[in-house]
């Protein structure tokens, strides 16, 4: 089945510039959790997503550091997914394991060709569904990864299609396009594997021996093997409340009062009744500076204003505001029902519920798929120990 990759490169940068026009034309780095580069503007040279901020700052000393606002980026992404869903019922967001994949969506083209008059016309319809200022590009192929590679090679506002010989098309492309971590890409380059053709030529055995299950997956993608289907997208539910201070707020007491007021509004909403929130994000516009943000992942999902306020007050203790805040926005996300909190009457089901809830909590804290794995036998008869078993992501 033909799949289209709708790609918005540097979504975080474009979202920040949309919200704060003062950043247009300036070099800045979007700083993610763990002091890792979340994104960087085109004016920043030699910096890529996943790189430590310390190294990025050394390469571009004039770059402005902007704290990532994942909640805001998610809202921009949600608007893209909704727009594309009006063109096709089969829309999927790329995996969030790698931060650079935000802004990458896959759309199943099954049936759309007949509706729009061919795959090329369907791809053009998807392109026109994205706001012009985000400069989307579209690649079409028989698999997700080759479609993504095609999109990266296409200019803004354009579409392209992968030739029938997918392996040949991928051969000369850099391994930096693989959906793996920054550290894994560094290791590939150290082994002399700079393009996808090098990975494909090495073979699945050596790749799995050196990189585990991720190595095998990387070899398949580099060889043009990608049987993954499009899984329809489902937007995360969020509760957002905002206020504007009568006068710029420079004290923590004023910030806490505003936070308490917004929590009261949020938990009074009918949509939050009987539900619990796993994370809270605070954001305020700072006079003359980039916005201040603070994200908190609750230890346990919370369902009341008082408990959420206690948790936020503890997280904000010792925090110094960078300047006077003009406004304040509160976003509650990771919403779950009572089934995610209460235990089951049956021991086996209760364990499964607890495992699922634990994994969801970890995903909210890490903002990525938790690095939790289980051991599975692959080739137990092999003489090479590394081939006998493999690590696969744990999914309760």
C-alpha positions in Angstrom: 0.0 0.0 0.0 1.2 3.5 -0.9 2.1 5.7 2.1 2.7 9.4 2.2 5.0 11.0 4.7 3.9 14.6 5.5 7.0 16.3 7.0 7.3 19.6 8.7 11.0 20.0 9.4 12.0 21.9 12.6 8.5 22.0 13.8 9.6 23.3 17.2 11.5 26.2 15.7 8.6 27.2 13.3 6.2 27.0 16.2 8.3 29.3 18.4 8.7 31.8 15.5 5.0 31.7 14.9 4.3 32.5 18.5 7.2 35.0 19.0 8.0 36.8 15.7 11.0 38.5 17.4 12.9 35.1 16.9 12.6 35.3 13.2 16.0 35.6 11.5 17.8 34.9 14.8 19.9 31.9 15.7 18.4 29.9 18.6 18.5 26.4 20.1 15.4 24.8 21.6 16.6 23.0 24.8 14.8 19.8 25.7 14.9 17.7 28.9 18.3 16.6 30.1 20.0 19.6 28.4 19.7 18.0 25.0 19.1 19.9 21.8 15.4 19.6 21.0 15.7 21.6 17.7 17.7 24.4 16.2 17.0 27.2 13.8 18.7 27.1 10.3 21.0 30.0 11.4 22.7 27.6 13.8 25.4 25.7 12.0 26.9 22.3 13.0 24.1 21.5 15.5 21.7 18.6 15.2 18.8 17.3 17.3 19.9 15.0 20.1 23.3 16.7 20.6 24.2 17.8 24.2 23.5 21.6 24.6 27.0 22.1 26.0 28.5 20.9 22.7 26.0 22.9 20.6 26.8 26.1 22.5 30.5 25.6 21.9 29.8 25.3 18.2 27.5 28.3 18.0 28.2 30.8 20.9 25.8 33.4 19.6 22.8 31.2 19.6 19.9 32.0 22.0 18.7 29.2 24.3 14.9 28.7 24.3 13.4 26.2 26.7 11.2 23.6 24.9 7.5 23.9 25.3 6.3 20.4 24.5 2.7 21.1 25.3 2.6 23.9 22.7 4.4 21.9 20.1 1.9 19.1 20.7 -1.0 21.5 20.1 0.5 22.6 16.8 1.0 19.0 15.8 -2.6 18.2 16.8 -3.8 20.9 14.5 -1.8 19.3 11.6 -3.2 15.8 12.4 -6.7 17.1 12.5 -6.3 18.9 9.2 -4.9 15.8 7.5 -7.6 13.6 9.0 -10.1 15.6 6.9 -8.3 14.2 3.9 -7.7 10.6 5.0 -9.0 8.5 7.9 -5.6 6.9 8.2 -3.2 9.4 9.8 -0.3 8.4 12.2 2.3 10.4 14.1 5.8 9.1 13.9 7.3 7.5 17.0 8.1 10.0 19.8 11.2 8.0 20.8 13.3 10.4 18.8 12.5 14.1 19.3 13.2 15.0 15.7 10.2 12.9 14.6 7.7 15.5 15.9 6.3 17.0 12.7 6.4 13.7 10.9 3.1 12.2 10.0 2.2 9.2 7.8 -1.0 9.0 5.8 -2.3 5.8 4.1 -3.2 6.5 0.5 -5.5 3.5 0.0 -8.5 4.7 -1.8 -7.4 8.3 -2.0 -6.0 7.9 -5.5 -9.4 7.1 -6.8 -10.9 10.0 -4.9 -8.4 12.7 -6.0 -7.4 11.2 -9.4 -4.1 9.5 -8.6 -1.5 9.3 -5.9 0.2 12.5 -7.0 -3.1 14.5 -6.7 -3.7 12.9 -3.3 -0.2 13.9 -2.1 -0.9 17.5 -3.3 -4.2 17.6 -1.4 -2.3 16.6 1.8 0.3 19.3 1.2 -2.4 21.9 0.8 -4.0 20.9 4.1 -1.0 22.1 6.1 -0.7 25.9 6.9 1.7 27.6 4.4 4.0 29.0 7.1 5.0 25.5 8.3 6.5 24.7 4.8 5.5 21.0 4.7 6.8 18.6 2.2 5.4 15.2 1.1 7.1 11.9 0.1 5.3 8.9 -1.3 6.5 5.3 -1.2 5.6 1.7 -0.4 6.8 2.0 3.2 7.1 4.6 5.9 10.9 5.0 6.0 11.4 5.4 2.2 8.5 7.9 2.2 10.2 9.8 5.0 13.5 9.9 3.2 11.8 11.1 0.0 10.2 13.9 2.0 13.5 15.0 3.5 14.9 15.3 -0.1 12.0 17.3 -1.3 11.8 21.1 -1.2 9.3 23.0 1.0 5.8 23.0 -0.6 6.6 20.1 -2.9 6.0 16.4 -3.3 8.1 13.5 -4.6 7.7 9.7 -5.2 10.2 7.0 -4.5 11.2 4.9 -7.6 10.2 1.2 -7.7 13.8 0.2 -6.8 13.6 1.4 -3.2 17.0 -0.1 -2.1 18.8 1.7 -4.8 17.1 4.9 -3.9 18.2 4.6 -0.3 21.7 3.5 -0.9 23.4 6.9 -1.0 21.4 8.5 1.8 23.0 9.3 5.2 22.5 7.0 8.2 21.5 10.2 10.1 18.0 9.6 8.6 17.5 6.4 10.6 14.9 6.7 13.5 17.5 5.9 16.1 19.2 7.9 19.0 22.0 10.4 18.6 24.4 8.0 20.4 23.5 5.1 18.0 24.2 7.4 15.0 27.6 8.4 16.4 28.4 4.6 16.8 27.5 3.9 13.2 29.8 6.7 12.0 32.6 5.3 14.2 32.2 1.9 12.5 32.6 3.6 9.2 28.9 3.2 8.3 28.1 6.6 6.9 25.4 5.9 4.3 22.5 3.5 4.3 24.2 1.4 1.6 27.0 0.6 4.1 24.5 -0.6 6.6 22.6 -2.8 4.1 25.9 -4.3 2.8 27.0 -5.2 6.3 24.2 -7.7 6.8 21.6 -8.3 9.5 23.8 -10.6 11.7 26.7 -8.1 12.3 24.2 -5.2 12.8 22.3 -7.2 15.4 25.4 -8.4 17.1 26.7 -4.8 17.6 23.4 -2.9 18.1 20.9 -5.5 19.3 17.3 -5.5 17.9 17.7 -1.8 16.9 20.6 -2.9 14.6 18.4 -5.5 12.9 15.7 -2.9 12.4 18.2 -0.4 11.0 19.4 -2.9 8.5 15.9 -3.7 7.3 15.1 0.0 6.8 18.4 0.6 5.1 17.6 -2.3 2.7 14.2 -0.9 1.8 12.3 -3.4 4.0 9.5 -1.7 5.9 6.3 -3.6 6.4 5.0 -1.2 9.1 1.4 -0.2 8.6 -0.2 3.2 9.3 -1.8 3.2 12.8 -4.5 5.9 13.0 -3.5 8.8 15.2 -5.3 9.6 18.4 -4.7 13.1 20.0 -3.8 13.3 23.7 -6.5 15.1 25.7 -5.4 18.3 27.4 -7.0 20.9 29.7 -5.6 24.4 29.2 -6.4 27.5 31.3 -4.9 31.0 30.9 -4.8 34.3 32.8 -3.2 37.7 32.3 -1.8 39.4 35.4 -3.1 42.9 36.1 0.5 44.0 36.6 3.7 42.0 35.7 4.3 39.3 38.3 7.8 39.1 39.6 7.3 37.2 42.9 6.8 33.5 43.5 3.8 34.2 45.7 2.0 35.8 42.8 2.9 32.9 40.6 1.5 30.4 43.1 -1.7 32.4 43.5 -2.1 32.4 39.7 -1.4 28.7 39.6 -3.9 27.9 42.3 -6.6 30.0 40.4 -5.9 28.1 37.1 -6.0 24.7 38.9 -9.4 25.7 40.3 -10.7 26.5 36.9 -9.3 23.4 35.4 -10.6 20.9 37.9 -14.0 22.7 37.8 -14.4 21.7 34.2 -17.0 19.0 33.5 -14.4 17.4 31.1 -12.0 16.7 34.0 -14.6 15.3 36.3 -13.7 11.8 37.4 -10.3 12.0 35.6 -6.7 12.3 36.8 -3.8 14.2 35.3 -0.2 12.9 35.1 1.6 16.1 34.1 1.2 19.8 34.4 3.0 22.5 32.5 3.2 26.2 33.4 4.2 28.9 30.9 4.5 32.7 31.1 5.6 35.4 28.8 8.6 37.3 30.2 9.0 40.9 29.4 11.9 41.3 27.0 12.9 37.6 27.2 12.0 34.2 25.9 9.0 32.6 27.7 9.5 30.9 31.0 8.2 27.3 31.2 8.1 24.6 33.9 6.8 21.1 33.4 6.1 18.7 36.2 5.4 15.0 36.0 3.4 13.9 39.0 4.6 10.8 40.9 1.0 9.6 40.8 -1.9 10.8 38.6 -3.8 13.5 40.6 -7.5 14.2 40.5 -7.9 17.2 42.8 -7.0 20.8 42.9 -5.4 20.6 46.3 -3.2 17.6 45.6 -2.0 19.1 42.3 -1.3 22.4 44.0 0.8 20.7 46.7 2.8 18.9 44.0 3.4 22.0 42.0 4.3 24.1 45.0 7.0 21.5 45.9 8.3 21.4 42.3 8.5 25.2 42.2 10.3 25.5 45.5 13.7 27.2 44.9 12.8 28.2 41.3 13.9 31.7 40.3 11.8 33.5 37.7 13.9 35.0 34.8 11.8 38.2 35.0 8.3 39.6 35.4 5.6 37.4 33.9 2.9 39.1 31.9 0.6 36.1 31.8 0.3 32.4 32.8 -0.9 29.3 31.1 -1.6 26.0 32.8 -1.8 22.8 30.8 -2.9 19.5 32.3 -2.1 16.4 30.2 -1.8 12.7 30.4 -5.4 12.4 31.5 -6.7 9.0 32.7 -9.9 7.7 34.1 -10.4 5.9 37.5 -9.4 2.6 35.9 -5.9 3.9 35.7 -5.9 4.5 39.4 -8.0 1.9 41.1 -6.8 -1.7 41.5 -8.6 -4.6 40.0 -10.3 -7.3 42.1 -8.3 -10.0 40.3 -4.6 -10.4 41.0 -3.5 -11.0 37.4 -5.6 -8.2 36.0 -4.4 -5.9 38.8 -0.8 -6.6 37.9 -1.4 -5.8 34.3 -3.2 -2.5 35.2 -0.3 -1.5 37.5 2.3 -2.3 34.8 0.3 -0.3 32.2 0.0 2.7 34.6 3.7 2.5 35.4 4.6 2.6 31.8 2.3 5.5 31.1 3.8 7.4 34.0 7.3 6.8 32.7 6.3 7.9 29.2 5.0 11.1 30.6 8.1 11.8 32.7 10.6 10.9 29.9 8.5 12.3 27.1 9.4 9.3 25.1 8.9 5.5 25.0 10.3 4.2 28.3 13.6 2.2 27.9 12.2 -0.9 29.4 12.8 -4.2 27.6 12.2 -7.9 27.8 14.5 -10.7 26.6 13.2 -12.8 23.7 14.8 -15.8 22.1 15.8 -15.3 18.5 18.2 -18.0 17.4 18.8 -20.1 20.5 20.8 -22.6 18.4 23.3 -20.0 17.3 27.0 -20.4 18.4 27.2 -16.6 18.7 25.8 -15.5 22.1 24.6 -12.2 20.8 22.3 -13.9 18.3 20.6 -16.2 20.7 18.5 -13.5 22.4 17.4 -10.0 21.7 15.9 -7.1 23.6 12.4 -6.0 22.6 10.4 -3.1 24.0 8.3 -4.2 27.0 4.6 -3.7 26.2 2.3 -4.9 29.0 
